[in-house]
């Protein structure tokens, strides 16, 4: 009996994926574990693998199609075996989408969101009174405000499929990735899977989460001198201020488990280990690779891991376990000349630290005005987990560590 190849949930938050490229053609031999296709998820480009042996009987969707999780994309079976009827009813190739990019906030692998349920196939109208339409066609019609009863189906037994719905609407403006065509009033840019995930995560954070913000200014003179000394001593080191901040924040969180915590609806989970999410900007979005057990790692180890993960994040090669499960996140925009900002919490995490630039400022020390390198930190707190005093004490510890780096073992 032929085996379905379905669009699998290849990341914890994936609800649909773009089938980027088929690696097998119809008639090709297939062994369990073979890579059948590359799929763009909401976080990265992943591999869809075979779950059965045989030959590739049919490719149901074309490269470039956006397919909901659990939808059939192909069939594997014995040579010459018939494909079940109705297998042609699947998403048609979509216009080329913009490459996926990252920021969306990660969902920890231990606390994933359920994938969106796929609607059950329509049954014949004679049996149930319902209009026969595929799940994809129903979803498209609902999104576009169309009456399925006014659409003529071209699928098996008159079933309405995706191309029938698409034919009743205006063709969307192609994504050019640049300037609009001459005379056009606007340019439509298709949302990547990652951009869709970012949008969904943000509305789950800034609205439902009661957030407050705490800002502190740090004297970075000694931290700057310590970094310069490290670079002079270690010719192979590439220590950035961000690396120093990750190491220091992890040490401070180890002393304040109430901040290194998740909101779990009916309880609060305080983590003993510190897993720092590091926001990395890539094309069209943001992704947050995770430095696990950051409180136990040296500055050198953190620096090397950040560079390696950030490089693979930009290439969309991160595995799900590498961008999920953070207990706290750091977002640094100082390199863009930003003085201060507030960051949006990545649920179920209870806090995120926004980092501004280091700049010389006149300050009063011992009654005299001097120029010192200063940096602003803003802590976004989920008030269900972190009270004002709790957040302030954490920031006080962090500032003290940054201003007295010789007390730390980097």
Residue pairs with C-beta under 8 A, 6 or more apart in sequence:
1 77
2 57
2 75
2 76
2 77
2 81
2 82
2 83
2 84
3 51
3 52
3 54
3 75
3 76
3 77
4 72
4 74
4 75
5 36
5 48
5 50
5 51
5 60
5 72
5 73
5 74
5 75
5 76
6 69
6 70
6 71
6 72
6 73
7 16
7 17
7 19
7 39
7 48
7 67
7 68
7 69
7 70
7 71
7 73
8 48
8 69
9 15
9 69
9 115
10 17
10 39
10 41
10 46
10 48
10 320
11 41
11 42
11 43
11 44
11 46
11 320
12 107
12 108
12 109
12 112
12 113
12 320
12 324
13 42
13 43
13 104
13 107
13 112
13 113
13 197
13 200
13 201
14 41
14 42
14 43
14 69
14 115
14 193
15 42
15 68
15 69
15 115
15 116
16 66
16 67
16 68
16 69
16 116
16 193
17 39
17 40
17 41
17 46
17 66
17 67
17 69
17 193
18 39
18 40
18 64
18 65
18 66
18 67
18 94
18 97
18 100
18 193
19 37
19 38
19 39
19 48
19 61
19 62
19 63
19 64
19 65
19 66
19 67
19 73
20 37
20 38
20 39
20 40
20 45
20 63
20 64
21 37
21 38
21 63
22 36
22 37
22 59
22 63
23 34
23 35
23 36
23 37
23 38
24 30
24 34
24 36
24 37
24 56
24 59
25 56
25 59
26 56
26 57
26 58
26 59
27 55
27 56
28 55
28 56
29 54
29 55
30 36
30 50
30 52
30 53
30 54
30 55
30 56
30 76
31 50
31 53
32 50
32 51
32 52
32 53
33 49
33 50
34 49
34 50
35 47
35 48
35 49
35 50
36 48
36 49
36 50
36 56
36 74
37 47
37 48
37 73
38 45
38 46
38 47
38 48
39 45
39 46
39 47
39 48
40 46
40 97
40 99
40 100
40 192
40 193
40 316
41 100
41 193
42 100
42 104
42 193
42 194
42 196
42 197
43 100
43 102
43 104
43 106
43 193
43 194
43 197
43 287
43 316
43 318
43 320
43 323
44 100
44 316
44 317
44 318
44 319
44 320
44 323
45 100
45 316
45 317
48 73
50 76
52 76
53 76
54 76
54 77
54 78
54 79
54 81
55 76
55 77
55 78
55 79
56 74
56 75
56 76
57 74
57 75
57 76
57 77
57 81
57 83
58 74
58 75
58 83
58 87
59 73
59 74
60 72
60 73
60 74
60 75
60 87
60 88
60 90
61 67
61 73
61 74
61 90
61 91
61 92
61 93
62 92
62 93
63 93
64 93
64 94
64 95
64 96
64 97
65 73
65 90
65 91
65 92
65 93
65 94
66 91
66 94
66 97
67 73
67 90
67 91
68 116
68 118
68 135
68 136
68 139
69 115
69 116
69 118
70 115
70 118
71 90
71 91
71 118
71 135
71 136
72 87
72 90
73 90
75 83
75 84
75 87
77 83
85 156
86 155
86 156
86 159
88 155
88 156
89 134
89 155
89 156
89 159
89 161
90 134
90 136
90 161
90 162
91 136
91 162
92 162
92 163
92 166
95 172
95 174
95 175
95 190
96 175
97 175
97 190
97 191
97 192
98 175
98 177
98 189
98 190
98 191
98 192
98 284
99 192
99 283
99 284
99 316
100 192
100 193
100 194
100 195
100 284
100 285
100 316
101 192
101 194
101 195
101 282
101 283
101 284
101 285
101 286
101 287
102 194
102 280
102 281
102 282
102 285
102 286
102 287
102 288
102 313
102 316
102 323
103 194
103 198
103 279
103 280
103 281
103 282
103 285
103 286
103 287
103 288
104 194
104 195
104 197
104 198
104 200
104 201
104 202
104 285
104 286
104 287
105 198
105 201
105 202
105 205
105 286
105 288
105 329
105 344
105 346
105 347
106 277
106 287
106 288
106 290
106 323
106 324
106 325
106 326
106 346
107 113
107 201
107 324
108 262
108 324
108 325
108 326
108 348
109 320
109 321
109 324
109 325
110 325
111 262
111 264
111 348
112 324
118 135
119 135
119 138
119 139
120 135
121 134
121 135
122 130
122 131
122 132
122 133
122 134
122 138
122 159
123 130
123 132
124 132
124 157
125 131
125 132
131 148
131 149
131 160
132 153
132 155
132 157
132 158
132 159
132 160
133 141
133 148
133 153
133 159
133 160
133 161
134 155
134 159
134 160
134 161
134 162
136 161
136 162
137 148
137 160
137 161
137 162
137 164
137 165
138 148
140 146
140 162
140 165
140 166
141 147
141 148
141 151
141 160
141 165
144 165
144 169
146 165
146 168
146 169
148 160
150 168
151 160
151 164
151 165
151 168
152 158
152 160
152 164
153 159
153 160
153 161
153 164
154 161
154 163
154 164
155 161
155 164
172 188
173 184
173 187
173 188
175 187
175 188
175 189
175 190
176 187
177 189
179 187
180 186
180 187
191 199
192 284
192 285
194 284
194 285
194 287
195 284
195 285
198 285
198 286
201 346
201 347
202 344
204 347
205 211
205 344
205 345
205 346
205 347
206 344
209 263
209 345
209 347
209 382
209 384
210 382
210 383
210 384
211 345
211 380
211 381
211 382
211 383
212 380
212 381
212 383
212 388
212 391
213 342
213 378
213 379
213 380
213 381
214 378
214 379
214 381
214 388
214 391
214 392
214 395
215 340
215 376
215 377
215 378
215 379
216 376
216 377
216 379
216 395
216 396
216 398
216 399
217 374
217 375
217 376
217 377
218 374
218 375
218 376
218 377
218 399
218 402
218 403
219 363
219 372
219 373
219 374
219 403
220 241
220 358
220 372
220 373
220 374
220 375
220 402
220 403
221 372
221 373
222 403
222 404
222 405
222 406
223 241
223 244
223 402
223 403
223 405
224 358
224 373
226 244
226 405
226 406
226 410
227 239
227 241
227 244
230 237
230 239
230 299
230 410
231 237
231 239
234 300
237 300
237 303
238 303
238 307
239 299
239 300
239 303
240 303
240 306
241 334
241 358
242 278
242 306
242 330
242 332
242 355
243 299
243 302
243 303
243 306
244 299
244 402
244 405
244 410
245 330
245 332
245 355
245 402
246 276
246 278
246 291
246 294
246 302
246 306
246 330
247 294
247 297
247 298
247 299
247 302
247 408
247 410
248 398
248 401
248 402
248 405
248 408
249 276
249 294
249 328
249 330
249 353
249 398
250 274
250 276
250 291
250 294
250 295
250 297
251 295
251 401
251 408
252 394
252 397
252 398
252 401
253 259
253 260
253 274
253 295
253 327
253 328
253 394
254 260
254 274
254 295
255 397
256 390
256 393
256 394
256 397
257 270
257 271
257 272
258 270
258 385
258 386
258 390
259 328
259 350
259 351
259 381
259 386
259 390
259 391
259 394
260 270
260 271
260 274
260 327
260 328
261 268
261 269
261 270
261 271
261 327
261 349
261 350
261 385
261 386
262 268
262 269
262 271
262 327
262 348
262 349
262 350
262 385
263 347
263 348
263 350
263 382
263 384
263 385
264 348
268 350
268 384
268 385
269 348
271 327
273 292
273 293
273 295
273 296
273 327
274 293
274 294
274 295
274 327
274 328
275 290
275 291
275 292
275 293
275 294
275 325
275 326
275 327
275 328
276 290
276 291
276 294
276 326
276 327
276 328
276 329
276 330
277 288
277 289
277 290
277 291
277 323
277 326
277 328
277 329
277 330
277 346
277 349
278 288
278 289
278 290
278 291
278 306
278 309
278 310
278 329
278 330
279 286
279 287
279 288
279 329
279 330
279 331
279 332
279 343
280 286
280 287
280 288
280 289
280 309
280 310
280 313
280 314
282 313
282 314
282 316
287 313
287 318
287 323
288 323
288 326
288 329
288 346
289 306
289 309
289 310
289 312
289 313
289 318
289 322
289 323
290 309
290 322
290 323
290 324
290 325
290 326
291 297
291 302
291 305
291 306
291 309
292 325
294 302
297 305
298 410
299 410
309 318
309 322
312 318
312 322
313 323
326 346
326 349
327 349
328 349
328 350
328 351
328 352
328 353
329 343
329 345
329 346
329 349
329 351
329 352
329 353
330 352
330 353
330 355
331 343
331 352
331 353
331 354
331 355
332 355
333 341
333 354
333 355
333 356
333 357
334 355
334 356
334 357
334 358
334 375
335 357
336 357
337 357
338 356
338 357
339 356
339 357
339 359
339 376
340 354
340 356
340 376
340 378
341 354
341 356
341 378
342 354
342 378
342 380
343 352
343 353
343 354
343 378
343 380
344 352
344 380
345 351
345 352
345 380
345 382
346 352
347 382
349 382
350 381
350 382
350 384
350 385
350 386
351 379
351 380
351 381
351 382
351 385
351 386
351 391
351 394
352 379
352 380
353 377
353 378
353 379
353 380
354 377
354 378
354 379
354 380
355 375
355 376
355 377
356 375
356 376
356 377
356 378
357 375
358 373
358 374
358 375
359 373
359 374
359 375
360 371
360 372
360 373
360 374
361 371
361 372
361 373
361 374
362 369
362 370
362 371
363 369
363 370
363 371
363 372
363 374
364 370
365 372
375 402
377 395
377 398
377 399
379 391
379 394
379 395
381 388
381 390
381 391
401 407
401 408
